[in-house]
Amino acid sequence: MVLTLGYIVVASLSFAALGLSPLELFGFPVLVTLWTAYLWMFTAKSIRSFSAVPRSPGRVAAIIAGCAVVALAALAASVVIGLFIIAPRS
């Protein structure tokens, strides 16, 4: 939960800051790079938390699918929040 909220805050602020700077074209690639790092960390942490040591492939696949859905929602939220931050200043 903390990792997801931290990602949303950092990614939204980074996206908004780059969107308002002369480097506005780098806003989305930076957001996707942060999201990729978040997805890897979130997936690894989730597998360690929700799966026992002899990990079954089906359980790991379900955890990865769940993490992907949560990560996509976090990406969408960070884009929307970043755009709301930019909107009054554009």
Contacts in CASP RR format, 6 or more apart in sequence:
PFRMAT RR
TARGET T0000
AUTHOR 0000-0000-0000
METHOD contacts of the structure
MODEL  1
MVLTLGYIVVASLSFAALGLSPLELFGFPVLVTLWTAYLWMFTAKSIRSF
SAVPRSPGRVAAIIAGCAVVALAALAASVVIGLFIIAPRS
3 38 0 8 1.000
3 41 0 8 1.000
3 42 0 8 1.000
3 45 0 8 1.000
4 38 0 8 1.000
4 42 0 8 1.000
4 70 0 8 1.000
4 74 0 8 1.000
7 34 0 8 1.000
7 35 0 8 1.000
7 38 0 8 1.000
7 42 0 8 1.000
7 74 0 8 1.000
7 78 0 8 1.000
8 74 0 8 1.000
8 77 0 8 1.000
8 78 0 8 1.000
8 81 0 8 1.000
10 34 0 8 1.000
11 31 0 8 1.000
11 34 0 8 1.000
11 35 0 8 1.000
11 38 0 8 1.000
11 74 0 8 1.000
11 75 0 8 1.000
11 78 0 8 1.000
12 77 0 8 1.000
12 78 0 8 1.000
12 81 0 8 1.000
12 82 0 8 1.000
12 85 0 8 1.000
13 82 0 8 1.000
13 85 0 8 1.000
14 27 0 8 1.000
14 30 0 8 1.000
14 31 0 8 1.000
14 34 0 8 1.000
15 27 0 8 1.000
15 28 0 8 1.000
15 30 0 8 1.000
15 31 0 8 1.000
15 78 0 8 1.000
15 79 0 8 1.000
15 82 0 8 1.000
16 81 0 8 1.000
16 82 0 8 1.000
16 83 0 8 1.000
16 85 0 8 1.000
16 86 0 8 1.000
18 24 0 8 1.000
18 26 0 8 1.000
18 27 0 8 1.000
18 30 0 8 1.000
19 27 0 8 1.000
19 86 0 8 1.000
20 86 0 8 1.000
20 89 0 8 1.000
20 90 0 8 1.000
31 75 0 8 1.000
31 78 0 8 1.000
31 79 0 8 1.000
32 75 0 8 1.000
35 71 0 8 1.000
35 74 0 8 1.000
35 75 0 8 1.000
35 78 0 8 1.000
38 71 0 8 1.000
38 74 0 8 1.000
39 67 0 8 1.000
39 68 0 8 1.000
39 71 0 8 1.000
42 67 0 8 1.000
42 70 0 8 1.000
42 71 0 8 1.000
43 63 0 8 1.000
43 64 0 8 1.000
43 67 0 8 1.000
43 68 0 8 1.000
43 71 0 8 1.000
46 63 0 8 1.000
46 67 0 8 1.000
47 55 0 8 1.000
47 60 0 8 1.000
47 63 0 8 1.000
47 64 0 8 1.000
50 59 0 8 1.000
50 63 0 8 1.000
51 59 0 8 1.000
51 60 0 8 1.000
51 63 0 8 1.000
END
